[in-house]
Amino acid sequence: MREVAVADAVGMVLCHDITRIVPGEFKGPAFRKGHVVTQNDIHDLLRVGKEHIYVLEPMPG
């Protein structure tokens, strides 16, 4: 597991859930563990306050 900037995370796998909270409307997962980050996700991650996220590192071999 390592921390990376959201802008550099495209193609990487999240190692934890990320919660989105909209007071009075919604509280739940914006992204689930195992999600592969896409270019389209960058805006949403920044909007929920994430500038850096933790991603899984590939296992050697």
N, C-alpha and C positions, 0 to 999 in steps of 0.2 A: 504494500500500500504506500502511495506517495501523494503529496499535495502538489497540485498543478493549478495554474491560472485557468479560469474558465475558458478564455479565448484559445488556450492551447490544448483543450481537452477533447477536441473533436476526434472521434474514433476510439476513445478510451472508455473503459467500463467503470461505472460508479460502484463503489464498495459499500454504500449505505443509502438508505432512503433520504430524500430531501422533501421536507414538508412545506406546503404553501398554506398561508393563513390569510383569509379575507374576512375581517371582523364582521360578524353577523350574517355571513354568506357561506363560507367554505373553510374547512380545516381538514386537510388530508394530504396524501402524497402527491407531490408535483412530479417526482421521478422516483422510481423504485430501484433498489439494489440490483445490479446486473444490467441496468439500462446502458446502452451504447450511446454516448453523447454525439449528437449531430449538429451541424451548423445552425439548423433551425432552433435548437435548444438553447443556444447562447443567450439570446435576448431574455428568455424565460428564467434562466438561472440568474442572470444579473438582476432581473426584476424582483426575485425573491430574496435579494441581498447577498448572493454568493459571488464573490470575486475569485475565490479559490475553492477547489473541491478535492476530495480524496478519491483516487482511482486505483484500480487493481493493477499490479505490475505482472507482466507475463512471467510464467515460471520457466526457468531455463530447461532446455531439452525437449 
